[in-house]
Structure formats: C-alpha cells, structure tokens
Amino acid sequence: MTLYRTLISADQLLALRAGDTPLVLIDSRFDLADTAAGERAYMAGHIPRAHYLHLDRDLSAEKTDAQGRFRGRHPMPTRERFAALVGSLGVTPRTQVVVYDAQGGMFAARPWWMLRWLGHDAVAVLDGGLQAWQAAGGAIETAAPARAEGPAYPLGDRTMPTIEADALLRQLDAVTVLDARAPERYRGEVEPLDKAAGHIPGALNRFFQHNLGPDGRFKSPEALRAEFGAVLGGRDLSTVVQQCGSGATACHNILAMEHAGLGTTRLYPGSWSEWCADPSRPVAKG
C-alpha cells in the first residue's frame, strides 16, 4: 500500500477511500478566538466517518504542571493519554490516518505531529483541507462516527524530537530558533494572546502561512526548500528548533520542512506563551 506521511491530495484520499486500506480521518478545525467554532463547523458537515479532535480538550494538557508552573496555552498531553485517545478512534500501526482542517493545515499539523510523536508513521495532512475535498467532489455528512473500545495505540520510538524551556535557554547560542508567528507578533509590535510581546532572542521568523500558495495548498518541495534556505542562511538544520505562540503552528513549519525533504526538526512545545510567562527569560523585539 502507498504510505502517506506528510501530505495527501483530495484526489488521493478519494482513491484511498475506494480501496481497502484501513483509514481513519481526523477533523481538527479550530478558532483561537472562538474555541467552540471548529466543533460547530464539524457538526454542520465533515468528511464522512471523520472524528473530531478539539485542540484544547483532546490535543492539549492542563496549562499548569503539578508545581503550578505555566506550561503554555496548549501544552502536550502525555504520550500515554494521547495513545489511548487515538486507540479509541481505531488507529493501529496498520492504519493510514488523514487529518484536515479548513485553514490550510494551521491546526491539522498539530495532530499530524502528535501521531508521529507516538511513533505512527502513516499520517498525512489533507492538502488544501476541507475546501479541496469539496472541490474534488468529496461528500459531506453530519453524523459523527462512534468511538471504539480498542486498545491504546502501542507507543513506538520518539521520532519527533522536542526541547523544553530550560534546556532551550541554556542552548540559545547553539541552536537556530524558527518562529512561526506572524511578522508583527514576532517583531513585538502587537501581542493579542500572550503576556508579553517580542520573540526569543536570536530567533528567525518564518510565518507558517508562507508555506502555502494562493490556493491554500502547500507550495512545491522545491519552492519550500528555496524559501527555508533563504531564511536559515545555510545554518545546520540539526540545530533548528521550531516554535510559535503555543506549539500548534510550529508543527506547520515542521511539516513543510519534511515535505520539502529537509528532515525532521525539533519542536519547543511551550513556545512563546510559555517562554514569555516567566519574566526571568530574555525577550527581544524588532
């Protein structure tokens, strides 16, 4: 069977559904300003048999740890908790998973990353999202599929590396931080969501939306390689640490770099929301 591990087109998904490949679909539409909007949109219509996963409820953990320290707006749950959740969707190591949203992969990249983090390789983001599916003649339904009583997904190797705030602070001179937020937030001109404006000192800016063409689909691997190369300026890719506001859209840059053949880069899950919440950590502007 063909393995999809970065992106899948609507036509490829239509063909996949017509075959006998075990398939699980995940709808991850979300709105940071209206956290119920994605689920409402799902209930109004989604790809047949797709399950809905909510960024706050299903794809994140508590914002503070046992010691009361703020971990960011969307900290990662434990691998064990997420493994139990995706097991209930029927995901096994033999399943092809396709995740989608209606925002160019802005939120779909997060469950894509998390499934890879569990050790599941066969997971891809629907290129162009729900809009591409409908444009290709794909059906929409409102019924939600039942969840299963299946076992938790068997945890594999940690193939998606991460770094935590304290380690990042110690290594700032040795890493290349890539900030996926909009340029005005990166520069510190505005900050609509977090406690302070600015960016991690030394960070470079690659707005995740620049990974997409005018049609809402990802740019070609060749174009992405050239654009990331221009931003990174020949820096060692093994030193790249991806961050954003809360660890969601940074996954979009990770996905884009993998699609471009640039390898797997590290994620700082707490991202700017965690970093700037501690006034002892340095902040840069401009």
Number of C-alpha atoms within 10 A of each C-alpha: 8 8 13 18 20 23 23 20 19 22 15 13 17 15 10 17 13 9 11 8 13 15 21 20 22 23 27 28 28 25 13 11 8 8 15 14 14 22 18 12 15 24 14 12 16 25 21 15 18 24 20 22 22 18 22 17 11 17 20 20 20 16 17 13 11 7 6 8 12 18 23 25 24 23 24 22 15 11 17 13 16 24 22 17 21 23 19 18 23 19 26 21 15 12 17 23 24 25 29 31 25 21 19 27 32 22 25 30 27 25 27 28 26 20 22 20 20 22 20 26 22 20 26 27 30 28 24 25 25 24 19 20 22 14 12 13 11 17 13 17 14 15 16 16 12 11 13 13 11 15 16 19 25 15 15 13 10 13 15 17 12 14 14 15 17 10 9 17 15 10 12 15 11 10 19 20 26 24 27 28 22 17 15 13 22 27 17 16 12 15 15 8 14 17 14 18 21 20 27 23 15 14 19 17 21 23 19 22 19 15 24 18 13 8 11 18 19 22 19 14 17 11 13 23 18 12 15 18 14 10 13 18 9 9 12 10 16 13 14 20 23 28 29 31 28 24 26 29 25 31 30 28 29 28 28 27 20 19 21 19 13 18 13 18 20 21 26 24 27 26 28 28 25 25 29 22 16 13 10 8 13 13 17 14 13 11
